[in-house]
Amino acid sequence: MDPLLQSLSGENFRRIWDLQTRKGRALAAELHRDAPHLAFLTKPILDNISDTRSIRGLISASRKAGDPSSKRLPLRASVKQRLAERDEFVDALADELSRLVATPRFELRLERRPNIGAHEIYSSGKVDENYFASRQLQRNLKLAFRLQTANREQIIDQLLQLTDDRFPKTLFRTDIASYYENIRHDVLLKRIGGSELTQQSQSLIRKLLSRQSSLTSGVKGVGLPRGIGLSAPLSDIYLLDFDEYVRGLPETVFYARYVDDIVGIFSTSKPSDEGHPDFQSMIRAQLMPLGLSLSTTKTSESQIESGSSVIPPTRFLGYEISRTTSKLEVRLTPERVSRLNARLQLSFGAHARSKSFDGRAARMLLHRVRYLASNLRLQNNKRNAFAGIFFSNRHLRNFEQLDQLDQAIDDYASTLMDANLASALRSIRFRTGFEKRTFHRWSEERMKEIQSPWSRP
């Protein structure tokens, strides 16, 4: 592999800039806010963006006024000139970021954040040269180890298709207990050391793991920092040999791992009285040398005989899959439904505590319930990326739980003194949002306000 592809160069940092800005991220504003030492480079970019926006506004106004196109030619030339100037400004910024990263004392910033439950949480802090170095290192790891990002929707699609046939099989579902917290640094660094990853990249990763060891209250030399982007590819690299082992078993029909969630379908063509391989024991044995173990509460292994119409409930990636008759049932897990219900309850609680008497609290409650029961296009994303009750749960086949959530809205609404507000809330339906893919739009600031009561659940 060409080492230049992995270098922390201005050229590669410019590629990161272009990729993130195409997704809609305002990197110039974020850098200007978080990195005052770069203000001499970010300020001209922000001024350029503002000027370009103003000129484009004049072009739009001229078009609406019916002016001849010739009148807009100088304005278009001015836009073209400013875009060329902006390219130069961004190139200069990328080169400066690369220079800062190239200093001998540079290392990726890592800070502790408040724990979430039993898990230690970390952050890489503000958007500055650390952000670009981390992004490039993530790319380097994916290139060096040829990592493929797991696609949740594709995994569920394949799982449902293969589960629904009538061939004999073992359906195995498990979760790696405290996955990030139990990854051994020595094993991980040995794998990285024998790869095509550049020495510069390896050195920064070693420093990052050393920093994590100095911050953790757990065992030193063990664990990846939850909350930073680099931990995801590092954790995938840790299990590459394990993934290859399970996929290579002669009985494996389907295997997928999504971070620490694992599902497998294994062929069991032998008659049941001859016995089936103990897949759970085999998987445990492979994980043990890595310091990893399976969750005792989230591990299940179901033997499904040929022609059987029964599939015990199996939970994976937010869905509960089962069959008691000829029809495969796909429901949401109880935890997923409980989370939605908890957010409904918190929304109504925030309304009850509000001191606003000008209608603002009522409007915010409507926004929150609509947000939960509908769909939206993700902000700061120019691609076709959506989320919401349908797009986050598109494989759902049983709508009973959506009806229960609709009933919960009605029950909460019945406690309100404002009859008009209660009536408006009863018109919002989870099932309608799913079946008709109802959309709503909110600004980024409004979305933060909508989500504010849900910070814990």
N, C-alpha and C positions, 0 to 999 in steps of 0.2 A: 504494500500500500504506500502511496506517495505521502511522505511525512508532511508535505505542505498542506495536505487536506486536514491534518490534525493540528497545525500550528496555531498559536494564539496570536494571529497576525491581524493587522488592520483590514486586510482583504476579507478574512473570515468573519471578523466582527461586523464588517459592513454587510455581509450576507445575512447575519443574524438580525441586524437592523432592518433590512429590507423585508425579511420574512415576517418579523413581528409587526411592522407597520402595515404590511398587506393584510394582516389579521385584524387591523384596526387599533393596535396598541399605540398610545401616545407616548413613545419613548422619550422624545425631546422634553416634554413637560415633566415626565417622571425623573429624568436625569437632572433637570434644572432644579427640581424640588429637593432631591435627595443628595446631590453631589455638587455642593457649592464650589469645589475646586475645579469643576468643569464648566462653570458658568460662562467663562470667556468664549467657550465654544458652543454651548447650548443656547445662549441668548440670541446670537445671530440666526440660528435655525428657527427659533420661535418667532422672531421678528419676520423672517422670510415667509413662514407659514401664514402669519397674520396678513402680511401684504398680499400674498397670492390669493388668499381667501377674499380679500376686499376687491381685488381686480376681477376675480371671477364673479363676484356679486354685481359689479358694473356691467360685465358681459351679459349676465342673465337679465338685468334690468333693461339693457339696450334691446335684447331679443324680444322681451315682452312688450316693449314700447313700439315694436315694428320698425326699428331703424334698419337701414340697409346694412348688409353684412360688411361692407367696406369700412363702416364706422368702427367695427369691432376688431379690425385687423391689427391696429397698434396695441390694443389691449391684449390680444392673443400673443403677440410678439413679446409683450412685457411679461406675461405668464411664463412663456418659454424661457426667457432670460432668467427669471427668478428660480425656476426649477433647475436650470443648469448651475446657478449659484448655490442652490441648496445642496446639490450633489457634491460640490466642492467642500461645503461646510461639513457635511456628514462624513466625507472621506477624512477630513482633518480630525474630526472627533474620533473616528474609528482608529486612526493611527495613534492618537494620544492615549486612548484606552489600552491599546496594545503595548505602548511604551510603559504604562503604569504596571501592567501585568508582568512585563519582562524583568522587572527589578528583582534582585536576588531575595529580598525579604518578603516578597508577595506570597500570601497564602489565602485561601478561600475563607471568608469570614463565617463563623458559626456561633450562634448565640442560643442560650436556653430560653424557652418560653414556658408559661405555666403548663403543668401537666394536664392531659385530658384523660381522666380515669387513672389507670395504672401506667399509662404510656408517657414517657418523656417526649416533649415536643421541642423542636429546634427551628431556627430561622436563619437565613443567610443575610437578613437585614435589608438595607436600602438598595435601591437600583443605582448601581455605579459600575466600576470595572469588574467587581465580583460577579455581577449578573451576566456579563458577556463571557467571562472566563468559565463560569459554570455551564452556560448554554453550550459553549464550544466543547467542553469536556463531555457533556451528555452526548453530543453528536459523535465525538471521537470514540466513546464506548460502543455506540451503536454500529459504527463503521468497523471497528476492530473485531467485534464479536458477532457481527451480522445479526443484531437483535431485531426482532419483529415485534411491533407493538400489538398486544392482545386487543382484539376487538370484541367488546362485550356482546354486541348484537349478533355478530357472526357465531360466537360460541353458543349462545342460547339457541339460535336457529338450528345449528347442527345437532345440538343435544336433543332438541324436541323431535327432530326428524328420526334420529336413531333410537330414541326411547320409544317411539310410537310403533315400531315394527314388532312382529310377533316372534322373532328369533330368540332363542335362549341367550341369556346374558347375565352378567353381574354389573349392577349399577353401583358405583363407588363414589362417595362424596365425602370430602374432608376439608379441614382447615389446618394450616400450620400454626401451632400455638406460638404467640408472641414472636412472629417471624423476624421482623427487623431487629428486635432486641436480642436475638440469639445468634446472629450471624457473626462468625469468628473472623477477626481481622487477618489472622495469619493464613487461613485457608483462602480468603478472598484475595489477599495480596500475592499469594503464590500463583493464583490463576491469572491475575493481571500481569504479573512479572513475566509469564511465558507467552504473552500475546504480542500482537503487532502495535500495541499502544506505545506512543512515544515516551521517552524518558521524562520529558517535561510533564506530560499528563500523569504518568505514574507518580512522580514526585508530589504533585499537588494533591493527588488522592491520598497518598501516605500521610501528608500533613493534615489533611482533613480528618482522617480516621484517628490520628494522634490527638487532634484537638477534641474530637468527640470523647475519647478516653479520659481526657482531663476534665471534661464537663459533666460526664455521667455520674449519677450516684449509684449505678449498678456495677457490674463486673468490668474491670478494665480490659481493653482489647477485644471486647465483644459488643456488637450492636451497630446498626446504622442509624443515623439521625433522622427521625420522622419529621417531615415538614419541609424538606429541601428536595429539589428536583433530581439531584444526582443519586439519591438513594434508590430510586426506582430501577434505573439500568444496572446499578451495582448489585441489587438484590436479584435481578434476573440472571446476571452473570454467575452468581453464587450457585444457582440451581440448574445451570445449563446441562451438566452431566446427569443430574437426576431426571430432568425432563427427557433427555435422550434415552435414558434407561427405560423409563415407563413407556415411552412411545415405541421402543424397540421390542417390548415383550411380544411373543408370538400371539398372545391372546388379546392384545390391545386392538380394539375397534375404533375407539375415540378417546383422546386425552386432551384436557385443556387446563391450564393454570392461569388464573387472573390474580396476580400478586400472590396472596397466600391462600386463596380459594382454589380447590382442586376438584375436578370431576373426571371420572373415567368410566368408559363402558368396555367391558371385557367379554370376549366370546367364551361361553361355557357349553360347548357342544357335547361334552361327555354326559352320559346319563347321571342323574343326581346321586345314584347309589355308588357310583365310582368316585365321588368326591370332586370338588372344584379347587383350583389353586387358592391359597389364602392370600389374596392380593393385599389386604391390609397389613399383614405381617411382612410381606415383601417390601412394601413401601416404607414401613417403619424402619426396616433394616437398612434401607438406602439412606434414610435421613439421619440416622443415629451418628455416623462419623462426622456429619456436618454440624452436630450440636443441636439439631432440630427434632421436634416431636410433633405428633398429631394432636389436635384438640380432642379431648375425650367426649365433649358434649356436642361437637359438630361433625362427628365421624359416623357414617352409616354405610353398610354394605348389604345390598338387596339382591338375592338370587331370583331371577325371573325366568321361569320355565317356558319351554316352547308352547306357543299358543295361549299363554296366560293373559287374562284381561286385567290382572291386578298388578299395579305398581305402587308400592308404599310411598307416602309423601317424601319427596326429596327436595331440599332447599338449596338453591344456588343462585348467587348474584341477584338477590331480591325477589326471586320467584319460588313458588312451591309447586312442584310437578307431581302429579299422581294420576292413577287410573283405577277405578273400581268397577267400571262397566266397559263398554266398547270405546268410550270417548276419553281422550287424554284431557285432563284438567290442568289448567295453568292459572294459578292464583298468585297474589302477592303474599310475601311472607308476613306473618303477624307483626314482626318488628317494623316492616315498612308501613303497614297500615297504622300501627300505633304511633309512628313518627308523624304521619299526616294528621292523625287525630290530635296529637299533642300540640301541633302547630295551630290547628283550629282553636283549641282551648286557650292557648297563649294569646292568640289574636283577639279573642273575645275578652280575655282578661285584661289585655292592654287597653281595650276600649273602655272597660268598666273603670279602670284606674285613671283614665284621661280627665284632665281638668278643662278640656276645650268645650265650649258651649256654642261655637260658631259653625258647627257642622263639619269641622275638619276631622274630628275623631270618627264620625260616621263614615266619611269618605275613605279614611285610611283603613277602617275595618272592611269595607267593600273591596278596596284594593287588595288587601291581604287574602281574603277568601277567594277572590278571582284568581290571584296568583297561584294559589294552591290547586284550584280546580280547572285551570286552563293551560295553555301552552304559550311559549314565547321564543322569539329568536334571540340567541345569546348576544349580549352586548359586546362591543369591541371585537366583533368577529365578522369579517366580510365573507366568510364561506357559508355554506348552507348548513349551519349548525343550529339545532333546536333543542329545547328541553321542555319539560312540563308533564302533565298527567298522562298524555298519550306517548310523547316521544321518549319519556323515561321508562315507560311500562308497556311498550307496544306489543309484547307477546302475550299479554293478559287475555285469557279466553273466558274467564268466569267473572261476571260483573256484579256479583252479590256484594263484594266488599265496597265497590263504588256506591252502590245503593245504600249501604250502611253509613258511608261517609256523608252522603246526601242527607240521610236521616239525622246525622249528628249536627249538620248545619241547621236543620229545622229545629232540633231540640235546643241548641244554643240560642237561636233567634227568638224562640218562644219566651226567653227570659228577659228580652229587651222591652223597655217602656215605649220606645219609638216604633209605632206600627208601620210607618213608611219604610224605615230601615229594615225591619224584620221582613217585610214583604219583598224588598229588593234582594235581601240575602237568600230568601227561599227560591228566587229565580236562578240562582247560581247552582249548577249541578256538576258534580264530578263526572257522572256518566255522560252527560252531554259534552263536556270538555274532551272526554276520551273518544266518543263515537264520532262527533262532528269536528274534532280537532280544533276547538275554539281557540282563537288567538287574542292576546292583548299585548299592548306595548307600553313600556314604562322607561323613563330615563334612568340612567345609572344611579343618580342620586336618589330618585324615588324608590328604586329597587333596594337600595341600602336601608332606607327608612322602612320599607315593607318587611324586610327580613330581620330587623333589629330585635323583635321579641323572641326570635327563635335561636339565638346565639348558642344556647346550650343543647336543646333537643336536636 
